[in-house]
Amino acid sequence: MATGNRTCGEENRWQFRMRWAKWSGMKTGMIILFLAAATALASPVNPAAIRAAAAYSSSAGGTSFLALQNGQTLLEQSAGEPHKIYSGT
């Protein structure tokens, strides 16, 4: 059945293009997700890089630093003295 000014053949081509665009987007998303997961699981983080990041955080005024990978704490640093919170939600 033709829609608007489209013939049956044009309608089928349009539907095919829409399905292809949807599948291409899903395929791209799945590839990106797979690569991100593989990278996160395969490559351990360099301990020197983590210490350097913590030092930078401290020098830039950071009050705490927490590095996690795959649910494990790699490095945790705090200011040593807790901050008083007078109003927080």
C-alpha positions as YAML, in Angstrom:
chain: A
units: angstrom
residues:
- id: 1
  name: MET
  ca: [0.00, 0.00, 0.00]
- id: 2
  name: ALA
  ca: [1.41, 3.37, -0.98]
- id: 3
  name: THR
  ca: [1.75, 6.12, 1.60]
- id: 4
  name: GLY
  ca: [1.37, 9.71, 0.44]
- id: 5
  name: ASN
  ca: [3.02, 10.14, -2.94]
- id: 6
  name: ARG
  ca: [5.24, 7.04, -2.60]
- id: 7
  name: THR
  ca: [4.69, 3.96, -4.72]
- id: 8
  name: CYS
  ca: [4.90, 0.45, -3.28]
- id: 9
  name: GLY
  ca: [8.53, 0.05, -4.39]
- id: 10
  name: GLU
  ca: [9.54, 3.39, -2.86]
- id: 11
  name: GLU
  ca: [7.77, 2.48, 0.39]
- id: 12
  name: ASN
  ca: [9.63, -0.84, 0.58]
- id: 13
  name: ARG
  ca: [12.98, 0.88, -0.04]
- id: 14
  name: TRP
  ca: [12.19, 3.45, 2.65]
- id: 15
  name: GLN
  ca: [11.26, 0.74, 5.16]
- id: 16
  name: PHE
  ca: [14.45, -1.17, 4.32]
- id: 17
  name: ARG
  ca: [16.56, 1.97, 4.85]
- id: 18
  name: MET
  ca: [14.91, 2.64, 8.20]
- id: 19
  name: ARG
  ca: [15.49, -0.95, 9.36]
- id: 20
  name: TRP
  ca: [19.10, -0.82, 8.16]
- id: 21
  name: ALA
  ca: [19.74, 2.50, 9.94]
- id: 22
  name: LYS
  ca: [18.29, 1.11, 13.17]
- id: 23
  name: TRP
  ca: [20.36, -2.10, 12.92]
- id: 24
  name: SER
  ca: [23.53, -0.15, 12.05]
- id: 25
  name: GLY
  ca: [23.10, 2.05, 15.12]
- id: 26
  name: MET
  ca: [22.55, -0.96, 17.39]
- id: 27
  name: LYS
  ca: [25.52, -2.77, 15.86]
- id: 28
  name: THR
  ca: [27.79, 0.24, 16.42]
- id: 29
  name: GLY
  ca: [26.64, 0.54, 20.03]
- id: 30
  name: MET
  ca: [27.26, -3.16, 20.68]
- id: 31
  name: ILE
  ca: [30.77, -2.94, 19.21]
- id: 32
  name: ILE
  ca: [31.63, 0.09, 21.35]
- id: 33
  name: LEU
  ca: [30.27, -1.62, 24.47]
- id: 34
  name: PHE
  ca: [32.21, -4.81, 23.71]
- id: 35
  name: LEU
  ca: [35.47, -2.92, 23.13]
- id: 36
  name: ALA
  ca: [35.06, -0.88, 26.30]
- id: 37
  name: ALA
  ca: [34.40, -4.00, 28.38]
- id: 38
  name: ALA
  ca: [37.30, -5.88, 26.83]
- id: 39
  name: THR
  ca: [39.66, -2.97, 27.43]
- id: 40
  name: ALA
  ca: [38.55, -2.54, 31.04]
- id: 41
  name: LEU
  ca: [38.96, -6.24, 31.80]
- id: 42
  name: ALA
  ca: [42.17, -6.83, 29.87]
- id: 43
  name: SER
  ca: [44.44, -3.96, 30.82]
- id: 44
  name: PRO
  ca: [45.57, -3.47, 34.40]
- id: 45
  name: VAL
  ca: [46.12, 0.10, 35.50]
- id: 46
  name: ASN
  ca: [49.70, 1.23, 36.05]
- id: 47
  name: PRO
  ca: [50.18, 1.83, 39.82]
- id: 48
  name: ALA
  ca: [52.58, 4.72, 39.13]
- id: 49
  name: ALA
  ca: [49.91, 6.41, 37.01]
- id: 50
  name: ILE
  ca: [47.39, 6.06, 39.84]
- id: 51
  name: ARG
  ca: [49.81, 7.59, 42.35]
- id: 52
  name: ALA
  ca: [50.53, 10.43, 39.90]
- id: 53
  name: ALA
  ca: [46.80, 11.07, 39.51]
- id: 54
  name: ALA
  ca: [46.38, 11.15, 43.30]
- id: 55
  name: ALA
  ca: [49.32, 13.59, 43.62]
- id: 56
  name: TYR
  ca: [47.80, 15.82, 40.95]
- id: 57
  name: SER
  ca: [44.42, 15.74, 42.68]
- id: 58
  name: SER
  ca: [46.05, 16.77, 45.95]
- id: 59
  name: SER
  ca: [48.07, 19.58, 44.33]
- id: 60
  name: ALA
  ca: [44.93, 20.89, 42.58]
- id: 61
  name: GLY
  ca: [43.07, 21.20, 45.89]
- id: 62
  name: GLY
  ca: [41.38, 17.80, 45.92]
- id: 63
  name: THR
  ca: [40.39, 16.61, 49.39]
- id: 64
  name: SER
  ca: [40.09, 12.90, 48.58]
- id: 65
  name: PHE
  ca: [40.96, 10.46, 45.83]
- id: 66
  name: LEU
  ca: [39.51, 7.04, 45.05]
- id: 67
  name: ALA
  ca: [40.66, 4.77, 42.20]
- id: 68
  name: LEU
  ca: [38.52, 1.71, 41.40]
- id: 69
  name: GLN
  ca: [38.85, -1.00, 38.77]
- id: 70
  name: ASN
  ca: [36.39, -3.85, 38.35]
- id: 71
  name: GLY
  ca: [34.93, -3.15, 41.78]
- id: 72
  name: GLN
  ca: [38.30, -3.28, 43.56]
- id: 73
  name: THR
  ca: [39.80, -0.29, 45.35]
- id: 74
  name: LEU
  ca: [43.24, 0.39, 43.88]
- id: 75
  name: LEU
  ca: [44.06, 3.54, 45.87]
- id: 76
  name: GLU
  ca: [42.19, 5.59, 48.41]
- id: 77
  name: GLN
  ca: [43.49, 8.81, 49.91]
- id: 78
  name: SER
  ca: [41.73, 11.34, 52.08]
- id: 79
  name: ALA
  ca: [42.67, 14.65, 53.65]
- id: 80
  name: GLY
  ca: [43.21, 12.92, 56.99]
- id: 81
  name: GLU
  ca: [40.80, 15.13, 58.91]
- id: 82
  name: PRO
  ca: [37.09, 14.92, 58.20]
- id: 83
  name: HIS
  ca: [35.38, 18.08, 57.01]
- id: 84
  name: LYS
  ca: [32.48, 19.42, 59.02]
- id: 85
  name: ILE
  ca: [29.31, 19.47, 56.99]
- id: 86
  name: TYR
  ca: [26.84, 22.04, 58.27]
- id: 87
  name: SER
  ca: [24.29, 21.59, 55.52]
- id: 88
  name: GLY
  ca: [24.14, 18.66, 53.16]
- id: 89
  name: THR
  ca: [21.62, 16.62, 51.28]
...
